Amino acid sequence: EALSSFEHWISVVRDPMEHFLSGWAECGARFPTLARRTFHDRNNGVRYNTTTYDQRIRDWIVLTKETIFFTQKCSDKERMYCWCAVHSQPQANAVVMDNNGTVYPQLKVIGHLKELSELVQTIVPDFGFNTSVPKGRDSEQNKIKQEHFPTRVDCLSNETLILLCDLLALDYFLFDFEKPKACQ
């Protein structure tokens, strides 16, 4: 409700596949048993299921779909897993529409995440966007994510890409990103 007091909103999005896989990596790093890993971690004693990268992503697609439509009933123990999946849901769910499916009337501009500083400087020249400030949480610097939760679209089968394109269809419709060849 506090956000609704602002007269105009701007938002940024990124490639839908990149967004989905980044959400999977974030949740996997937060909850090791949620997104399966293919090794036994001697540091924390968690034993991970062995499965292929492609199957791990397919499993995450299923969980993400279930949480979008609230068809999965999460126990208190699993609740954080379900809420974590929001990081992989289509960006249109959060950026464009409220929980009732109504487009936010305050939303005036949607840009690409890579253009954030230019976007802010163009719209609000006196804002003083400081591009020299380092990123807060950079996945590229997170060793767990890089080693165990790589965001590799090129490692996915065509069948998995098609499942992802189906899940992310609204993002591809609303935002100017090219679908993978398997989905065209």
Salt bridges, closest charged atoms under 4 A:
GLU7 OE2 - HIS8 NE2 3.19
GLU18 OE2 - ARG14 NH1 3.67
GLU26 OE2 - ARG30 NE 2.75
GLU26 OE2 - ARG137 NH2 3.26
GLU26 OE1 - LYS145 NZ 2.33
ASP41 OD2 - ARG37 NH1 3.96
ASP54 OD2 - ARG58 NE 3.39
ASP59 OD2 - ARG36 NH1 2.54
ASP76 OD1 - ARG79 NH2 3.05
ASP138 OD2 - LYS135 NZ 3.97
GLU147 OE2 - HIS148 NE2 3.70
ASP154 OD2 - ARG152 NH2 2.51
ASP166 OD2 - LYS65 NZ 3.44
